[in-house]
Amino acid sequence: MKKWLGHTNSVVLSVAAAGIFILLTLFLRSLGGFQLDLTAGKQYTLSDQTLTAIQGVKEEVRMIAFTVSTSQNQKLNRDVTDMLGEYAKRNSKLKVEQYDLNQEPVLAKQYGVNAASIVLVQGEKKRVIDIGSLFTQAQGSGEGAYQFTGEEKLTSGLLGLSSTRQGKVVFLTGHEEIPLSQMTELSGSLAQDNVKTEEVQLNRAGSVPKDASVLAIVGPQRDISTTELKSIRTYLNGGGKLFMALGFHPNMGSDWKNLDALATDYGVKDTHAIVVDQEQTNTLGPLWTVPAFGSHAITDKLAASNLYPVLSLSIALQAGEQKNWQTTSLLKSSAASYGETNIQGLLNNETQKDAKDPQGPLDLGYAVAGKDGKPKAVILGTSALLSDTEISTGGNRDFVLNSLNYVQEHSDGLTIRPRQEQNYKVAYLTPVQAKTILTISVIGLPLLFAVIGILLWWRRRRA
């Protein structure tokens, strides 16, 4: 009788334990996305801004991740897919899809993707987020440490899908500027933000289009005419905005009278000196510079995320006296740089600082606002960063888009702290090590537990 009762108690306890386990499992599943973030600073907890944006999605959004699988970026890909999963947990309207870019090139081409990217699709609307731009090196941390800015950019993308704001950037042509056909990456990024782009030739059109949010002058090689200058001033005096990115030309000091006059209208002087940066001599080259940021709405987020632009053939600028406008420096070259005024010597690879050359740090760009603080212009001493060949370098794309959004007064005010990731190492197993782990985990441990169970059963039976 006692033996029978002992077996009965064992069965009851086993059934009770199984029942408790099943109930606990069902309870945890009912909590949906419940999880505990035990990291310092709650690094894996989505911000209130993100949660609001997610709950605001009322129509289905496909979040398509095109990743490139290599041994070096497995952890980075997991950061991206985990983040997409966290968003999808909180709204059933968000659907996650993942494809290998190399295995699905035709599908990627349908979405205009040729590099690792996240594509957000809602009906006819589309946003493309470059995965490479989500990761930046973390300064002051160990080797391999990085910052992940995926939450800010993905949330901005979701907000952009529902945005109703419109804009139009008109690019001046007729002076050998960089054409829109060589700024397709920029045009695509602007289109995702509902900003149209088109070109205008003033000597034919006669005036800047009235619906232009911004007039952009990018890399002119010839001066504008007096008539064109008058048309541009009429547009700007009527409330228009200016984005001016100057480019290098051997005769800019003598030929750019009207372009210089236009910059001077807003308190900016072109020195016609090319920046030679001694700090970059052994890395990019002396005609390249990675500038420091001034404090401004355009640059503050970029500085916090260590997203610095990489500039080539930059022209040093100076802020002159101007009663009607406030100028703020956006970019500065290093203290080791100087402005080369001997352009012919520069063309002959003969650069040496002399008394005429201004010593760094040199200003490379300004934001201009009225006395009321409203944006009026951004004037840069560099233009190649807008081209398809350089816009994806460093923080070039982010800086250009921030600048154009600033002059258009487009600002979502979205600031989400980037996630700091510590350095990590990938361990590669030899075939013998892999076989040993497989044997122990799949065969050894289960067999050990089975033997222990048999021994306990046999001992109880004999008792």
ChimeraX attribute file (.defattr): number of C-alpha atoms within 10 A of each C-alpha:
attribute: neighborCount
match mode: 1-to-1
recipient: residues
	/A:1	6
	/A:2	7
	/A:3	11
	/A:4	8
	/A:5	10
	/A:6	11
	/A:7	12
	/A:8	12
	/A:9	12
	/A:10	11
	/A:11	12
	/A:12	12
	/A:13	12
	/A:14	12
	/A:15	12
	/A:16	12
	/A:17	12
	/A:18	12
	/A:19	12
	/A:20	12
	/A:21	12
	/A:22	12
	/A:23	12
	/A:24	12
	/A:25	11
	/A:26	11
	/A:27	11
	/A:28	13
	/A:29	11
	/A:30	10
	/A:31	9
	/A:32	10
	/A:33	14
	/A:34	10
	/A:35	10
	/A:36	9
	/A:37	11
	/A:38	10
	/A:39	9
	/A:40	7
	/A:41	10
	/A:42	12
	/A:43	15
	/A:44	15
	/A:45	13
	/A:46	15
	/A:47	17
	/A:48	10
	/A:49	14
	/A:50	20
	/A:51	14
	/A:52	11
	/A:53	17
	/A:54	21
	/A:55	13
	/A:56	13
	/A:57	18
	/A:58	12
	/A:59	12
	/A:60	14
	/A:61	23
	/A:62	19
	/A:63	25
	/A:64	21
	/A:65	25
	/A:66	27
	/A:67	24
	/A:68	17
	/A:69	15
	/A:70	9
	/A:71	9
	/A:72	10
	/A:73	12
	/A:74	13
	/A:75	13
	/A:76	18
	/A:77	19
	/A:78	12
	/A:79	16
	/A:80	19
	/A:81	18
	/A:82	12
	/A:83	16
	/A:84	23
	/A:85	17
	/A:86	14
	/A:87	25
	/A:88	19
	/A:89	15
	/A:90	14
	/A:91	17
	/A:92	15
	/A:93	17
	/A:94	21
	/A:95	18
	/A:96	16
	/A:97	14
	/A:98	13
	/A:99	17
	/A:100	14
	/A:101	21
	/A:102	15
	/A:103	12
	/A:104	11
	/A:105	14
	/A:106	12
	/A:107	13
	/A:108	22
	/A:109	11
	/A:110	8
	/A:111	15
	/A:112	12
	/A:113	19
	/A:114	13
	/A:115	15
	/A:116	22
	/A:117	22
	/A:118	25
	/A:119	25
	/A:120	25
	/A:121	19
	/A:122	18
	/A:123	11
	/A:124	6
	/A:125	13
	/A:126	19
	/A:127	22
	/A:128	21
	/A:129	21
	/A:130	18
	/A:131	21
	/A:132	13
	/A:133	20
	/A:134	21
	/A:135	21
	/A:136	20
	/A:137	17
	/A:138	20
	/A:139	12
	/A:140	7
	/A:141	13
	/A:142	11
	/A:143	12
	/A:144	12
	/A:145	16
	/A:146	21
	/A:147	19
	/A:148	21
	/A:149	19
	/A:150	23
	/A:151	22
	/A:152	20
	/A:153	18
	/A:154	23
	/A:155	20
	/A:156	21
	/A:157	22
	/A:158	22
	/A:159	18
	/A:160	19
	/A:161	21
	/A:162	15
	/A:163	11
	/A:164	8
	/A:165	10
	/A:166	13
	/A:167	19
	/A:168	19
	/A:169	23
	/A:170	23
	/A:171	23
	/A:172	24
	/A:173	21
	/A:174	17
	/A:175	16
	/A:176	13
	/A:177	19
	/A:178	21
	/A:179	17
	/A:180	20
	/A:181	10
	/A:182	13
	/A:183	18
	/A:184	14
	/A:185	19
	/A:186	19
	/A:187	19
	/A:188	17
	/A:189	17
	/A:190	19
	/A:191	17
	/A:192	17
	/A:193	22
	/A:194	18
	/A:195	18
	/A:196	17
	/A:197	19
	/A:198	12
	/A:199	15
	/A:200	18
	/A:201	16
	/A:202	20
	/A:203	14
	/A:204	8
	/A:205	9
	/A:206	13
	/A:207	17
	/A:208	23
	/A:209	15
	/A:210	9
	/A:211	11
	/A:212	19
	/A:213	22
	/A:214	27
	/A:215	24
	/A:216	24
	/A:217	22
	/A:218	26
	/A:219	25
	/A:220	25
	/A:221	20
	/A:222	16
	/A:223	19
	/A:224	23
	/A:225	16
	/A:226	12
	/A:227	14
	/A:228	18
	/A:229	17
	/A:230	14
	/A:231	17
	/A:232	22
	/A:233	15
	/A:234	14
	/A:235	20
	/A:236	17
	/A:237	10
	/A:238	10
	/A:239	10
	/A:240	21
	/A:241	24
	/A:242	26
	/A:243	24
	/A:244	25
	/A:245	23
	/A:246	24
	/A:247	22
	/A:248	21
	/A:249	16
	/A:250	14
	/A:251	13
	/A:252	22
	/A:253	15
	/A:254	9
	/A:255	15
	/A:256	19
	/A:257	14
	/A:258	17
	/A:259	21
	/A:260	19
	/A:261	15
	/A:262	19
	/A:263	20
	/A:264	17
	/A:265	14
	/A:266	26
	/A:267	20
	/A:268	24
	/A:269	19
	/A:270	23
	/A:271	19
	/A:272	25
	/A:273	24
	/A:274	24
	/A:275	32
	/A:276	31
	/A:277	24
	/A:278	18
	/A:279	18
	/A:280	17
	/A:281	13
	/A:282	8
	/A:283	9
	/A:284	15
	/A:285	14
	/A:286	18
	/A:287	18
	/A:288	21
	/A:289	25
	/A:290	20
	/A:291	20
	/A:292	18
	/A:293	21
	/A:294	18
	/A:295	14
	/A:296	14
	/A:297	15
	/A:298	23
	/A:299	20
	/A:300	14
	/A:301	19
	/A:302	17
	/A:303	16
	/A:304	10
	/A:305	21
	/A:306	17
	/A:307	22
	/A:308	21
	/A:309	25
	/A:310	19
	/A:311	25
	/A:312	23
	/A:313	20
	/A:314	28
	/A:315	26
	/A:316	28
	/A:317	25
	/A:318	17
	/A:319	19
	/A:320	14
	/A:321	14
	/A:322	13
	/A:323	10
	/A:324	12
	/A:325	21
	/A:326	21
	/A:327	21
	/A:328	17
	/A:329	21
	/A:330	25
	/A:331	24
	/A:332	22
	/A:333	27
	/A:334	22
	/A:335	13
	/A:336	14
	/A:337	23
	/A:338	24
	/A:339	26
	/A:340	24
	/A:341	21
	/A:342	19
	/A:343	20
	/A:344	12
	/A:345	12
	/A:346	16
	/A:347	10
	/A:348	8
	/A:349	9
	/A:350	10
	/A:351	16
	/A:352	13
	/A:353	15
	/A:354	13
	/A:355	6
	/A:356	11
	/A:357	17
	/A:358	18
	/A:359	19
	/A:360	18
	/A:361	20
	/A:362	23
	/A:363	26
	/A:364	24
	/A:365	29
	/A:366	27
	/A:367	26
	/A:368	23
	/A:369	19
	/A:370	15
	/A:371	11
	/A:372	9
	/A:373	10
	/A:374	15
	/A:375	20
	/A:376	23
	/A:377	29
	/A:378	26
	/A:379	26
	/A:380	27
	/A:381	27
	/A:382	23
	/A:383	25
	/A:384	23
	/A:385	23
	/A:386	26
	/A:387	22
	/A:388	18
	/A:389	12
	/A:390	19
	/A:391	22
	/A:392	20
	/A:393	16
	/A:394	19
	/A:395	21
	/A:396	21
	/A:397	23
	/A:398	20
	/A:399	22
	/A:400	20
	/A:401	16
	/A:402	19
	/A:403	22
	/A:404	22
	/A:405	20
	/A:406	19
	/A:407	24
	/A:408	24
	/A:409	14
	/A:410	15
	/A:411	12
	/A:412	10
	/A:413	8
	/A:414	14
	/A:415	13
	/A:416	19
	/A:417	16
	/A:418	19
	/A:419	20
	/A:420	18
	/A:421	17
	/A:422	13
	/A:423	12
	/A:424	12
	/A:425	8
	/A:426	9
	/A:427	6
	/A:428	9
	/A:429	10
	/A:430	9
	/A:431	8
	/A:432	9
	/A:433	11
	/A:434	11
	/A:435	11
	/A:436	12
	/A:437	13
	/A:438	12
	/A:439	12
	/A:440	13
	/A:441	11
	/A:442	10
	/A:443	11
	/A:444	14
	/A:445	12
	/A:446	12
	/A:447	13
	/A:448	12
	/A:449	11
	/A:450	12
	/A:451	12
	/A:452	12
	/A:453	12
	/A:454	12
	/A:455	12
	/A:456	11
	/A:457	12
	/A:458	11
	/A:459	10
	/A:460	10
	/A:461	9
	/A:462	6
	/A:463	7
